[in-house]
Amino acid sequence: MTVPSTLRAVPHVTPDAPTARVFARTCAAEWTRLWTVKATWWFAAAAAAATVGIGSLAGLDTAGNPGPSGDPAWAISSISAMPAQFALLALVLTAVTSDYATGGIVPTLQWTPRRGLLFLARAVVTAGSATCLGVLLGLASALAAYVAARPRLSLPADDGLRVLGTVALVVAAGTVLAVGLGFLLRNTAGGLVAAFLLMLVLPLLLPQFGYAWLDALAHVLPGTGAAFLLLGKVPGMTTTSSVLVLLTWAAGVLLLGWLRLVRDDANR
């Protein structure tokens, strides 16, 4: 029996399914996979506790201190986004690498053999979900501070758009970097260690040694760019250089993760 007649005998086999349809179905499967595991909800709860807790405490502190009123509450969103982003990074890394830990990557690729589409769908769903969650939690942090300190804090819309846009950029770049690390390292522990080194430990540690070249190295790490955009207290950095550093790291590591997925055996 020829291959065409075999395909006619099995109507549901669609070897030439449109790319858009396959991508949409893969995204739907990735969405279900992401939000039906407990780890996702635990990391989301940790991020929510950090952002809303910091916002509430900052609001209560502002309410109890004498001084001029009317300051924007949005500044709290930038501060609370710093610890929250690490929970979101862990969420994304766990979502990407769990398939490799359980061996589920093999049936996943049997279901979606187009590796490029699987890679894109997983990156869009995980990083996109984490970014949306980060923006919502930034809004919740500002609202918590505003309610706790009312009427001493304000919520101007223009400041809100600027701050939440910055939070979205930082979280999106960080989670895209996490996607790339997950596909590149294929190990949850290794990915978490690498992410924390790049985003927190090395940017804080290297300048403490007092060497100019270590300080220069710290300035090209993604964590330094994120710290400047959110807190603005990194000497020698500018908005342009910070954005460039974040996007370069995110794109570069994502490319390396994609190359390993499409060129290497999935179960190695």
C-alpha positions as CSV (number, residue, x, y, z in Angstrom):
1,M,0.0,0.0,0.0
2,T,1.4,3.4,-0.9
3,V,1.8,6.3,1.5
4,P,-0.9,8.4,-0.1
5,S,-3.5,5.6,0.1
6,T,-2.5,5.1,3.8
7,L,-3.1,8.7,4.5
8,R,-6.5,8.6,2.8
9,A,-7.5,5.7,5.0
10,V,-6.7,7.7,8.1
11,P,-8.6,11.0,7.6
12,H,-7.3,12.7,10.8
13,V,-3.7,12.6,9.6
14,T,-2.7,16.0,8.2
15,P,0.9,16.1,7.3
16,D,0.5,19.5,5.6
17,A,-1.3,21.2,8.4
18,P,-1.0,25.0,8.1
19,T,1.8,26.4,10.3
20,A,-0.5,28.9,11.9
21,R,-2.9,26.2,13.0
22,V,-0.1,24.0,14.4
23,F,1.3,27.0,16.2
24,A,-2.0,27.9,17.7
25,R,-2.6,24.3,18.9
26,T,0.9,24.1,20.4
27,C,0.4,27.4,22.2
28,A,-2.9,26.0,23.6
29,A,-1.1,22.9,24.8
30,E,1.7,24.9,26.3
31,W,-0.8,27.1,28.1
32,T,-2.6,24.1,29.6
33,R,0.7,22.5,30.5
34,L,1.9,25.7,32.3
35,W,-1.2,26.4,34.4
36,T,-2.1,22.9,35.4
37,V,1.0,22.3,37.6
38,K,1.3,23.4,41.2
39,A,4.8,24.9,40.7
40,T,3.4,27.6,38.5
41,W,0.9,28.7,41.1
42,W,3.5,28.5,43.9
43,F,5.9,30.8,42.0
44,A,3.0,33.2,41.1
45,A,1.9,33.3,44.8
46,A,5.5,34.1,45.9
47,A,5.7,36.9,43.4
48,A,2.3,38.2,44.5
49,A,3.3,38.1,48.1
50,A,6.5,40.0,47.5
51,T,4.9,42.8,45.4
52,V,1.7,43.3,47.3
53,G,3.6,43.0,50.7
54,I,6.2,45.5,49.7
55,G,3.5,47.9,48.4
56,S,1.4,47.6,51.6
57,L,4.4,48.2,53.9
58,A,5.6,51.1,51.8
59,G,2.2,52.7,51.9
60,L,1.9,52.2,55.7
61,D,5.3,53.7,56.2
62,T,4.4,56.7,54.0
63,A,1.1,57.2,55.9
64,G,2.9,57.3,59.2
65,N,5.6,59.8,58.2
66,P,4.9,63.6,58.1
67,G,5.8,65.4,55.0
68,P,4.4,66.6,51.7
69,S,1.7,64.5,50.1
70,G,0.9,63.8,46.4
71,D,3.9,61.6,45.5
72,P,3.2,58.9,42.9
73,A,2.6,55.5,44.3
74,W,4.1,54.0,41.1
75,A,7.6,54.2,42.4
76,I,6.7,51.3,44.7
77,S,6.1,49.1,41.6
78,S,9.7,49.5,40.4
79,I,11.0,48.5,43.9
80,S,8.7,45.5,44.3
81,A,9.5,44.3,40.8
82,M,13.1,43.5,41.8
83,P,12.4,40.6,44.1
84,A,9.3,39.5,42.2
85,Q,11.2,39.0,38.9
86,F,13.2,36.2,40.5
87,A,10.0,34.2,41.3
88,L,8.9,34.8,37.7
89,L,12.3,33.7,36.3
90,A,12.1,30.5,38.4
91,L,8.5,30.0,37.1
92,V,9.7,30.2,33.4
93,L,12.8,28.1,34.0
94,T,10.9,25.3,35.7
95,A,8.3,25.3,33.0
96,V,10.9,24.9,30.3
97,T,13.2,22.4,31.9
98,S,10.6,20.1,33.6
99,D,10.1,18.2,30.3
100,Y,13.8,17.3,30.4
101,A,13.7,16.3,34.0
102,T,10.8,13.9,33.5
103,G,11.7,12.8,30.0
104,G,8.5,14.3,28.7
105,I,10.4,16.2,26.0
106,V,10.3,13.0,23.8
107,P,6.5,12.7,23.6
108,T,6.3,16.5,23.4
109,L,8.3,16.4,20.2
110,Q,6.4,13.4,18.9
111,W,3.2,15.5,19.3
112,T,4.9,18.6,17.8
113,P,7.8,17.5,15.7
114,R,8.4,20.9,14.3
115,R,11.0,22.0,16.8
116,G,11.1,25.6,15.8
117,L,7.3,25.9,16.4
118,L,7.5,24.2,19.7
119,F,10.4,26.5,20.8
120,L,8.5,29.6,19.7
121,A,5.2,28.5,21.3
122,R,6.9,27.6,24.6
123,A,8.8,30.9,24.6
124,V,5.7,33.0,23.8
125,V,3.5,31.3,26.4
126,T,5.9,31.1,29.3
127,A,7.6,34.5,28.9
128,G,4.4,36.2,27.8
129,S,2.5,34.8,30.8
130,A,5.2,35.8,33.2
131,T,5.4,39.3,31.7
132,C,1.7,39.9,32.0
133,L,1.7,38.6,35.5
134,G,4.6,40.9,36.4
135,V,2.7,43.9,35.0
136,L,-0.4,43.0,36.9
137,L,1.5,42.6,40.1
138,G,3.2,45.9,39.6
139,L,-0.2,47.5,39.3
140,A,-1.3,45.6,42.4
141,S,1.7,46.8,44.3
142,A,1.0,50.5,43.5
143,L,-2.7,50.1,44.4
144,A,-1.8,48.5,47.7
145,A,0.6,51.4,48.5
146,Y,-2.0,53.9,47.4
147,V,-4.8,52.4,49.6
148,A,-2.5,52.1,52.6
149,A,-1.2,55.7,52.4
150,R,-4.3,57.4,51.1
151,P,-4.5,60.4,50.5
152,R,-0.7,60.9,50.8
153,L,0.0,59.1,47.5
154,S,-1.4,59.6,44.1
155,L,-1.8,57.5,40.9
156,P,-1.1,59.6,37.9
157,A,-1.8,57.7,34.7
158,D,1.2,59.0,32.7
159,D,3.6,57.8,35.5
160,G,1.8,54.5,35.6
161,L,2.2,53.9,31.9
162,R,5.9,54.7,32.1
163,V,6.7,52.6,35.2
164,L,4.6,49.6,34.1
165,G,6.1,49.7,30.7
166,T,9.6,49.6,32.3
167,V,8.5,46.7,34.5
168,A,7.2,44.9,31.4
169,L,10.5,45.4,29.5
170,V,12.6,44.1,32.4
171,V,10.4,41.1,33.1
172,A,10.1,40.2,29.4
173,A,13.8,40.4,28.8
174,G,14.6,38.4,32.0
175,T,12.0,35.7,31.2
176,V,13.1,35.4,27.6
177,L,16.7,34.9,28.9
178,A,15.3,32.2,31.2
179,V,13.7,30.4,28.3
180,G,17.0,30.4,26.5
181,L,18.8,29.1,29.6
182,G,16.2,26.4,30.0
183,F,16.6,25.1,26.5
184,L,20.4,25.5,26.5
185,L,21.2,23.9,29.9
186,R,18.2,21.5,30.1
187,N,18.6,21.3,33.8
188,T,16.4,23.1,36.4
189,A,19.1,23.6,39.0
190,G,21.7,24.7,36.5
191,G,19.3,27.1,34.9
192,L,18.3,28.6,38.3
193,V,22.0,29.0,39.3
194,A,22.9,30.6,36.0
195,A,19.9,33.0,36.1
196,F,20.6,34.1,39.7
197,L,24.3,34.6,38.9
198,L,23.6,36.8,35.9
199,M,20.7,38.7,37.3
200,L,21.7,39.2,41.0
201,V,24.9,37.8,42.4
202,L,27.5,38.9,39.9
203,P,26.2,42.4,39.3
204,L,26.3,43.0,43.0
205,L,29.5,41.1,43.8
206,L,31.9,42.1,41.0
207,P,32.1,45.9,41.7
208,Q,33.0,45.1,45.4
209,F,36.5,43.9,44.4
210,G,37.6,47.4,43.4
211,Y,39.0,46.4,40.0
212,A,38.0,48.6,37.0
213,W,37.7,45.6,34.6
214,L,35.4,43.7,37.0
215,D,33.3,46.8,37.4
216,A,33.1,47.1,33.6
217,L,32.2,43.4,33.4
218,A,29.4,44.0,35.9
219,H,28.0,46.8,33.6
220,V,27.4,44.4,30.7
221,L,25.5,41.8,32.8
222,P,21.7,41.7,32.4
223,G,21.1,42.1,36.2
224,T,22.9,45.5,36.2
225,G,20.7,46.7,33.3
226,A,17.5,45.6,35.1
227,A,18.6,47.3,38.3
228,F,19.3,50.6,36.5
229,L,15.9,50.6,34.7
230,L,14.0,49.7,37.9
231,L,15.9,51.6,40.5
232,G,18.2,54.0,38.6
233,K,21.0,53.8,41.1
234,V,23.8,52.2,39.0
235,P,26.7,54.7,38.3
236,G,27.9,54.6,34.7
237,M,24.7,53.2,33.2
238,T,22.2,55.0,31.0
239,T,18.8,54.0,29.8
240,T,20.1,53.2,26.4
241,S,22.9,51.0,27.6
242,S,20.7,49.2,30.0
243,V,18.1,48.4,27.4
244,L,20.8,47.3,25.0
245,V,22.4,45.0,27.5
246,L,19.1,43.4,28.5
247,L,18.0,42.8,24.9
248,T,21.4,41.6,23.8
249,W,21.5,39.0,26.5
250,A,17.9,37.9,26.0
251,A,18.3,37.5,22.2
252,G,21.8,35.9,22.4
253,V,20.8,33.2,25.0
254,L,17.5,32.6,23.3
255,L,19.4,31.9,20.1
256,L,21.7,29.5,21.8
257,G,18.8,27.6,23.3
258,W,17.1,27.4,19.9
259,L,20.2,26.1,18.3
260,R,20.6,23.3,20.8
261,L,17.0,22.3,20.5
262,V,17.0,22.0,16.7
263,R,20.5,20.5,16.4
264,D,20.9,18.2,19.3
265,D,19.1,15.1,20.5
266,A,16.2,16.0,22.8
267,N,17.0,13.4,25.4
268,R,20.7,14.3,26.0
